[in-house]
Amino acid sequence: MTHPVPAVPDPTDEVVDLCRDLLRIDTTNTGDNATSAGERQAAEYVAEKLAEVGVDSTLLESAPGRANLVARIPGADPGRGALLVHGHLDVVPADADEWSVHPFSGEIRDGYLWGRGAIDMKDFDAMVLAVVRHWQRTGVRPPRDIVLCYTADEEAGSDYGAHFLAERHRELFDGCTEAVGEVGGFSYTVDDATRLYLIETAEKGIDWLRLHAKGRPGHGSFVHDDNAVTALAEAVARIGRHRFPLTITPTVRAFLEEVSEVLGVELDPDDPETAIARLGPIANIIGATVRSTANPTRLAAGYKDNVIPGRATATIDCRSLPGQSEMLEQQLRELVGPGIDIEYVQRQPALETTFDGALVEAMSAALRAEDPGARPVPYMLSGGTDAKAFAQLGIRCFGFAPLRLPPDLNFSALFHGIDERVPVDGLQFGVRVLDRFLRTC
């Protein structure tokens, strides 16, 4: 008696289940080991799904529960440099009362898969997993070694994730020459026939800092001319209102030239923001890449309503353009003035590479094969990613997590926003593109 051979699951169907499972694991990263959760559970889920198809992986904890996973898929040519494919498993917090659905429900509604991490970045985590599982079931072997890496702690600076791996376990990345990760390969619709696909070739530096002001403590009813809160508030206001100088990097210039051509507008190098304003849903991302930025995010002072405190602190989220971190610090010191100390919480360099080479050609070809209207272009990410850690190993890093998006979707607003969601058909498009790309890279 013969038994029917089970059908091989379609990866474009399986990716939805994998992504939904990951979204249902609460991997909230609060920035505090005591209250962050779920990264170990998510890493074990990925390890189990890889083991089911015969892929061994290594789990490494940097602290209890802060788990990272690394696996290597052997390629046909071991003499070639390996490709690192990385994604983080942690997500930023979400308040369920603000959402239309529960942020950890993994609900499918109106053609979208909803949940915290849907686009940042459990969608890509699931895409990679779906492709690798399909390869293992069908005997596909990539042209070169693929190193898979799922990390913790990206949302709080990567100290317990990518930096821990790069500094303490760099042997796991031996031979890796190039890498792909998050926030790249997504579409921007120009018209029915043309879509730009933004491939990340640069990202701004992270310069998170705290300001510390000191003053003379005293009773809140007295006349007081040495108030730490007043001094700090004035410094914070100066920073918050300041506009840093316009600077056009090679990546941003290349992007703006492409946009000007397809939109039919003249690019004024002295006023690029006019062209950027035409970009609708992605204007926020691109607009933040023509200058360094500094945004106050937190304030802390005092312990009682009628006591003038002796200390006050503020947190400033600064993002520097490539090569401008030192200049940014100098400008900030001039803004805050004397008597206020600056402490760095995170300081990680900006990255920039060129939009050329075989890997870029493979990305572009994979996009065009699935979307004849695709026009791949380089761009700079206004935030930062785990690429900062892996670049320290001499790896050339790109952002390429392909998604075809609806023209009216405000994609940039979903990052760390409420009602984060990914279009199901966009997720499936990403699997097809990623499969083509990884087979030919």
ZAMARGU-4260 file (C-alpha; in steps of 0.2 Angstrom, whole numbers, plus 5000, padded with zeros to 4 digits):
<rodrens>
0) 5000/5000/5000 | 5007/5017/4995 | 5005/5033/5005 | 5003/5050/4996 | 5018/5061/4998
5) 5013/5076/5009 | 5012/5092/4998 | 5026/5105/5002 | 5018/5120/5010 | 5018/5136/5000
10) 5030/5148/5008 | 5019/5163/5004 | 5005/5154/5014 | 5016/5149/5028 | 5024/5166/5030
15) 5007/5173/5037 | 5006/5159/5050 | 5024/5162/5055 | 5022/5180/5056 | 5006/5179/5066
20) 5014/5167/5078 | 5029/5179/5081 | 5017/5193/5084 | 5008/5184/5097 | 5024/5182/5107
25) 5025/5198/5118 | 5044/5203/5116 | 5042/5221/5123 | 5059/5229/5126 | 5057/5243/5139
30) 5076/5246/5140 | 5076/5238/5157 | 5081/5219/5159 | 5069/5218/5174 | 5053/5222/5163
35) 5058/5217/5146 | 5050/5200/5140 | 5048/5187/5128 | 5064/5187/5118 | 5070/5170/5124
40) 5053/5163/5119 | 5053/5170/5102 | 5071/5164/5099 | 5066/5147/5104 | 5051/5147/5092
45) 5063/5152/5078 | 5075/5138/5083 | 5061/5125/5084 | 5055/5130/5066 | 5072/5128/5060
50) 5075/5112/5068 | 5059/5105/5060 | 5067/5106/5043 | 5085/5100/5049 | 5094/5117/5052
55) 5104/5118/5068 | 5105/5134/5077 | 5114/5142/5092 | 5105/5152/5106 | 5116/5164/5116
60) 5109/5174/5131 | 5118/5190/5135 | 5108/5191/5151 | 5093/5180/5158 | 5080/5180/5144
65) 5089/5191/5132 | 5092/5178/5119 | 5100/5179/5102 | 5100/5165/5088 | 5113/5161/5075
70) 5112/5148/5061 | 5122/5145/5045 | 5115/5138/5029 | 5129/5130/5019 | 5131/5137/5001
75) 5136/5129/4985 | 5153/5139/4984 | 5161/5139/5002 | 5175/5150/4994 | 5163/5165/4992
80) 5160/5177/5006 | 5145/5173/5017 | 5129/5184/5017 | 5123/5189/5034 | 5103/5190/5035
85) 5098/5198/5052 | 5082/5203/5060 | 5078/5208/5078 | 5064/5199/5089 | 5061/5213/5101
90) 5048/5227/5099 | 5044/5243/5107 | 5030/5244/5120 | 5012/5246/5115 | 4997/5252/5125
95) 4982/5241/5120 | 4970/5255/5125 | 4976/5265/5110 | 4975/5251/5097 | 4960/5246/5086
100) 4965/5227/5090 | 4976/5220/5104 | 4994/5223/5099 | 4999/5205/5102 | 4984/5197/5094
105) 4991/5194/5077 | 4974/5197/5070 | 4970/5197/5051 | 4958/5211/5046 | 4955/5221/5030
110) 4969/5212/5021 | 4982/5217/5035 | 4991/5207/5048 | 4990/5218/5064 | 5002/5218/5079
115) 5016/5226/5087 | 5031/5222/5076 | 5021/5219/5060 | 5033/5230/5051 | 5047/5232/5064
120) 5052/5219/5061 | 5043/5202/5063 | 5037/5203/5045 | 5055/5201/5039 | 5059/5188/5052
125) 5045/5177/5046 | 5049/5180/5028 | 5067/5173/5030 | 5060/5159/5041 | 5048/5154/5027
130) 5061/5155/5013 | 5073/5144/5023 | 5060/5131/5028 | 5055/5130/5009 | 5073/5128/5004
135) 5076/5114/5016 | 5060/5104/5011 | 5064/5106/4992 | 5083/5104/4992 | 5088/5121/4987
140) 5105/5126/4991 | 5110/5145/4991 | 5125/5150/4980 | 5135/5155/4996 | 5134/5153/5015
145) 5119/5162/5022 | 5121/5166/5041 | 5104/5169/5049 | 5104/5180/5065 | 5089/5184/5076
150) 5093/5197/5089 | 5087/5204/5105 | 5088/5222/5111 | 5088/5232/5094 | 5075/5244/5101
155) 5086/5249/5115 | 5103/5251/5107 | 5108/5232/5104 | 5119/5230/5119 | 5111/5214/5123
160) 5109/5209/5105 | 5120/5213/5090 | 5134/5222/5099 | 5135/5207/5111 | 5136/5195/5097
165) 5149/5205/5087 | 5160/5208/5102 | 5159/5191/5111 | 5155/5179/5097 | 5162/5186/5081
170) 5168/5169/5076 | 5150/5165/5071 | 5151/5178/5058 | 5167/5172/5050 | 5168/5174/5032
175) 5153/5186/5031 | 5156/5200/5019 | 5139/5208/5016 | 5123/5209/5026 | 5105/5213/5023
180) 5093/5218/5037 | 5078/5229/5040 | 5069/5245/5033 | 5074/5244/5015 | 5066/5237/4999
185) 5049/5244/5002 | 5039/5253/4989 | 5034/5271/4986 | 5020/5272/4972 | 5023/5286/4959
190) 5009/5281/4948 | 5001/5265/4942 | 5016/5260/4931 | 5030/5265/4943 | 5035/5261/4960
195) 5052/5266/4969 | 5059/5253/4980 | 5070/5261/4993 | 5085/5251/4997 | 5095/5257/5013
200) 5113/5260/5009 | 5115/5273/5024 | 5109/5276/5041 | 5111/5290/5053 | 5121/5289/5069
205) 5114/5287/5086 | 5119/5300/5098 | 5107/5298/5113 | 5113/5309/5128 | 5107/5316/5145
210) 5108/5334/5150 | 5112/5337/5169 | 5109/5353/5177 | 5113/5358/5195 | 5106/5371/5206
215) 5103/5377/5224 | 5089/5367/5232 | 5077/5376/5243 | 5059/5380/5248 | 5047/5382/5234
220) 5040/5398/5241 | 5057/5408/5241 | 5063/5419/5227 | 5076/5408/5219 | 5088/5413/5205
225) 5098/5396/5204 | 5085/5384/5199 | 5091/5368/5190 | 5074/5365/5182 | 5074/5383/5175
230) 5092/5381/5168 | 5088/5364/5161 | 5071/5369/5153 | 5079/5384/5144 | 5093/5372/5137
235) 5080/5359/5132 | 5070/5372/5123 | 5085/5379/5114 | 5089/5362/5107 | 5071/5357/5103
240) 5069/5373/5092 | 5086/5372/5084 | 5087/5367/5065 | 5104/5360/5061 | 5113/5365/5045
245) 5107/5357/5028 | 5119/5344/5022 | 5116/5333/5007 | 5126/5316/5008 | 5130/5306/4992
250) 5115/5293/4996 | 5103/5307/4999 | 5108/5316/4983 | 5106/5300/4973 | 5089/5297/4980
255) 5083/5315/4977 | 5089/5315/4959 | 5079/5299/4956 | 5064/5307/4964 | 5065/5323/4955
260) 5066/5313/4938 | 5051/5302/4941 | 5041/5316/4949 | 5046/5329/4935 | 5052/5342/4947
265) 5068/5352/4947 | 5079/5348/4962 | 5085/5364/4971 | 5101/5359/4981 | 5098/5374/4992
270) 5080/5368/4995 | 5078/5349/4994 | 5064/5350/5006 | 5052/5356/4993 | 5054/5340/4983
275) 5054/5330/4999 | 5037/5337/5003 | 5030/5329/4988 | 5033/5312/4994 | 5018/5310/5006
280) 5019/5294/5017 | 5038/5294/5017 | 5042/5312/5018 | 5045/5310/5037 | 5059/5297/5034
285) 5067/5306/5020 | 5065/5324/5027 | 5075/5318/5043 | 5090/5314/5032 | 5095/5331/5025
290) 5101/5337/5042 | 5106/5330/5059 | 5092/5331/5072 | 5090/5332/5091 | 5074/5329/5100
295) 5070/5331/5118 | 5061/5315/5124 | 5062/5314/5143 | 5063/5326/5158 | 5066/5321/5177
300) 5068/5333/5192 | 5062/5334/5210 | 5053/5324/5223 | 5040/5335/5231 | 5029/5349/5225
305) 5036/5363/5236 | 5054/5358/5236 | 5066/5366/5223 | 5077/5351/5217 | 5096/5352/5216
310) 5097/5342/5200 | 5087/5340/5184 | 5090/5329/5169 | 5084/5328/5151 | 5086/5315/5138
315) 5089/5320/5120 | 5088/5308/5105 | 5101/5315/5093 | 5104/5307/5075 | 5119/5313/5066
320) 5123/5312/5048 | 5138/5302/5042 | 5154/5311/5048 | 5145/5324/5059 | 5144/5316/5076
325) 5158/5327/5083 | 5151/5342/5075 | 5134/5339/5082 | 5142/5337/5099 | 5150/5354/5097
330) 5134/5362/5092 | 5125/5355/5106 | 5137/5361/5119 | 5135/5379/5112 | 5116/5377/5113
335) 5115/5371/5131 | 5128/5384/5137 | 5139/5384/5153 | 5134/5374/5169 | 5125/5360/5160
340) 5134/5343/5158 | 5132/5331/5144 | 5132/5312/5146 | 5131/5300/5132 | 5119/5286/5134
345) 5122/5278/5117 | 5135/5284/5103 | 5135/5273/5088 | 5142/5279/5071 | 5132/5283/5055
350) 5134/5271/5041 | 5135/5274/5022 | 5140/5263/5007 | 5138/5264/4988 | 5123/5258/4978
355) 5133/5246/4967 | 5140/5229/4966 | 5133/5211/4963 | 5122/5211/4978 | 5113/5227/4973
360) 5111/5220/4956 | 5103/5204/4964 | 5091/5214/4974 | 5086/5225/4960 | 5083/5210/4948
365) 5073/5201/4961 | 5061/5216/4963 | 5059/5219/4945 | 5055/5200/4942 | 5040/5202/4954
370) 5036/5220/4950 | 5039/5226/4932 | 5036/5243/4938 | 5050/5243/4951 | 5063/5256/4951
375) 5076/5252/4965 | 5084/5268/4973 | 5096/5270/4987 | 5091/5280/5003 | 5097/5284/5020
380) 5087/5278/5035 | 5084/5292/5048 | 5085/5279/5062 | 5098/5266/5066 | 5098/5247/5065
385) 5109/5232/5071 | 5119/5235/5055 | 5129/5247/5066 | 5136/5232/5076 | 5139/5221/5061
390) 5148/5235/5051 | 5161/5234/5065 | 5166/5217/5059 | 5170/5224/5041 | 5153/5219/5034
395) 5145/5229/5021 | 5127/5232/5026 | 5111/5236/5017 | 5093/5237/5022 | 5082/5225/5011
400) 5066/5218/5019 | 5055/5219/5003 | 5037/5225/5004 | 5025/5231/4991 | 5014/5243/5000
405) 4997/5250/4995 | 4999/5268/4989 | 4989/5276/5002 | 4997/5267/5017 | 5007/5279/5029
410) 5021/5267/5031 | 5032/5278/5041 | 5019/5282/5054 | 5018/5263/5058 | 5035/5262/5065
415) 5033/5263/5084 | 5015/5269/5081 | 4998/5263/5085 | 4989/5250/5074 | 5005/5244/5067
420) 5001/5232/5053 | 5008/5224/5037 | 4998/5220/5021 | 4996/5201/5019 | 4999/5202/5000
425) 5014/5213/5003 | 5021/5200/5015 | 5019/5187/5002 | 5027/5198/4989 | 5042/5200/5001
430) 5044/5181/5002 | 5044/5179/4983 | 5057/5193/4981 | 5068/5187/4995 | 5068/5169/4988
435) 5073/5175/4971 | 5086/5187/4979 | 5094/5174/4991 | 5095/5161/4977 | 5105/5172/4966
440) 5115/5183/4978
</rodrens>
